[in-house]
Amino acid sequence: MSAQPWRIKPVLPVTKGLGAAAVLVLVFAFGREDPVQWVMASAVAIGLAGWALRDLVAPVRLAADHEGLTVVDGFARRRRLAWDEIEAVRVDRRERLGITTELLEVDADDALYLYSMHDLGADPRGVHGTLQKIRAGSDAQESSDTAS
C-alpha cells in the first residue's frame, strides 16, 4: 500500500509571498524616509518569505501507510513514526469568539504534532477517519502475519 499524503494548499505559499511583497510596496509608498518602517517591514517580509519557503520545501505535512506516519518536524525535517510509537490521534475542536478551530493532534512518545485544515489541505475530521482506517488495516495485517 502506498502512502496517503496530506499537503498544504498551493495557494498558501503564493499568498504569503504576495503578502511579503505587499508589505515592502506599502512601506516604499508611504514610509520612504523612515528607517524604522523599513526595518519593521523588512522583518515582516523576511518572516513571510521564510514561512512561504517552508511551504515550498515541505508541502506534504503528513503521510500515512500501514507501517506508520511521516510527519514534518521543525522547519522542514521529516520524521518517521511507527504506529506503536503513536499514543493517540484525535481532533481537538475549540470555539473562541464565535470561531471554531479544529486541529488534528498526533501524540507521539515525546512530541505533539498539530495540523490545521490549512496544513492538511483537508478537513481534520476526515483525515482522522482515514488515519483510523489505515491504522486498523495495519493492526489487522499484523495479526494475520503473526497467525500464519
Phi, psi and omega in degrees: 000132179278162182289143175263109182266150170235127186231163178293159175286138183299338181288339184295309179295328178295316180297318179294320177295319176295324177297318178299316179294321181296321179298317180292322178295319180295317180290328176294320182286324189243348184224041185304322188267351186262110182293331179296317178297322178295318179296314181295316180295322178295320178297316179295316181296320178294319177298314178295320179294321177295320178295318177294322178298320177300319179296328179281324182284321183229070182288332179274110183274331185211136176221142182228144171215187185290346179269336181158205183242150168245123183240159173271127183240127182075215183290308182206014180281142179259141179232134180264128178240122174286156183301326181286347174277346185264118181283318183203150171232121183213166176253123178261121182245125181230143174243123178222128177053038178080004180249130179262130179240133176239133177233138171275125179252127173247110183262104178263178183307313187240007184209157175238123181253128182244133182228126176268176176300326180289325177291323186269338185070015182205167178292128181303328178294320178294320178295319178301314178299317178296318178297322179296319179295316180296317180294319178296320177296324177294317178297319180294321180292319178296319181291326177287328177292321181285333179285334182286000000 
